[in-house]
Amino acid sequence: MLSMKGKYGLKAMCHLAGLPAGEMAQSSEIAEANAISKKFLDTILADLRNAGFVHARKGRAGGYCLARPGEDIMVGHVLRVLDGPLAPIPCASRTAYHRCSDCPDETACSVRLTMLEVREAIASILDTRSIEAMRGMAGGGDLETAAALHEA
């Protein structure tokens, strides 16, 4: 399940993707516009900055902006930074694989095989949907609009 940290991080990224080029937004502005606790958002933005998704600048004209265009930042990459692996169980993860202690043969485990399919389905959407395409869905857009933005 998507955590509040992941959800708020995506909202913040969409907010930043909507800024004109070269403009920065203060965390208080992002928090207010998206009904997020500023303190919690500051922690999220620090994680996103450390991962290279956003730039931060201190001072009067400071704030946050995307480190690269929203079309180049995939939702799945952001979520992995904020929430960890996409897989619902560790033995189905590509980035944080751990074998289950109760499974004698994971190649024949129906739970693992099903969760591998789930992980692939999730990744097929999140790793191909950009922040910009996701943002395009919110402004009265739909999946077709998002797909068009993704392919542009």
N, C-alpha and C positions, 0 to 999 in steps of 0.2 A: 504494500500500500504506500502511496505517496505520502511522505511526512509533511508537516507544516513547513519545515525548513525548505524542503524541495519545492513545495507549492509557492511559498513566498519568494524564493530565489528565482523561480521562473517568472513570477509577476514583475519582480524588479528588473530582470533582464529584458522583458517585453517593454517595460517603461523606458528603459535606456535605449532600446532599439528604436523607439518612437521619437527620440530627440533629433533635432537638426544636426548636421555634421558640425563637429567642433564645439557643441554645447555640452555643458555638464549639468547634472542634477544633484542637489544636496540630498543626503539620506532622509532628512526630515520631509522633504517634498515627495520623495518616492513613498515613504511610509504613510504620509497623509493621503496621497492619491490612491493607495492600494489597501488602506485599512490594516496596516501592519505595525506592530510595536517597533518604535525606532531602535530601541536597544537590541531587540532580536534581529532587526534588519542590519544593524551595524555589524553584528557577528557574521551574518550571511554574506554581506558585501566583502568583509575581510577574507572569507574563504574563497569567494569568487575572484578577488584581487590576487590572492596567493596562487590560485590556479591559472592566472593569466587571462581570465575572461573580461575583467574590467580594469580600467586605470583609475587611480584616485589622485586627487590633487588637493592639498591643503590651502587654506587661506580664503580671502574674500571671494575670489572668483573660482574657488575650488568646488569639488564635488566628485561625481562619478560619471564615467562614460564607458561605452564598450571598447575593449582593446582592439577589436577588429569588427568588420561589418557583421550585422545580424544574420546575413545570409550564410556566413562562414562558421557560425556557432550552432552546433547541433544540440537539441534538447537532451538527448541521451548523455552527452558528454557533461553537461551541466549537472544533470541528476546524479551521475556517478560521483561527482565531486561532493555534492551536498548530502546524498542519501546512501552512497555506496553502490554495490552491484545491483544490476537489474533483475537478476535471477531470484525467484521466490525461495529457493533453498540452496545452501552452499554447494552441494554436489552438482548443481546445474549451472554454476557460475563460471564464466571465462576468466574473470579478473580476480576472484577470491575463492577459488575452488577449494573445498575441503571434503574429503571422503566421509561418508556417514559411517559411524562406528557399528551401526546395527545392520549393515547391508553386506551380505556375504558375496554378492555378485552384482555390481552396479550396472553391468552391461545388460542384465536381465531384469533390472528393477523397474517395474511399471510406473512407480511414482516418479523416479528420476527421469525416465524417458518422457513422461508427460510434461514434467516441469522444464525439461530442455526445450520442448516445443513452445511452451508458454514464454520462456525466456527469448527464444528466437522471434516470436511474434511481437513481443514488446520491443525488442531491439530493432526490428525491421521498420517500425514506425518512428521510435524516438531517435534512432541514429541517422535517419534520413530527413527528419523534420527540423528545419532551422528555426531559430528564435524569430527571425523576420516572418517566416511563414506562419508560425504560431500566432504572432502578433496580428497578422493579416486576418486571421479567423475571427478575432474579437470585434473588429470594426464593422460588424454586419456581414463579414465574410463567411465562408463556409469551407468545407473540405476541398471543393473544386478550386476555390480561390487560393487556399493554402497550397494545394498541389501545383498550381500555376506559378506561385511565388517560389516554390521549392525548385521548379525546373528552370526558372528564369536565370 
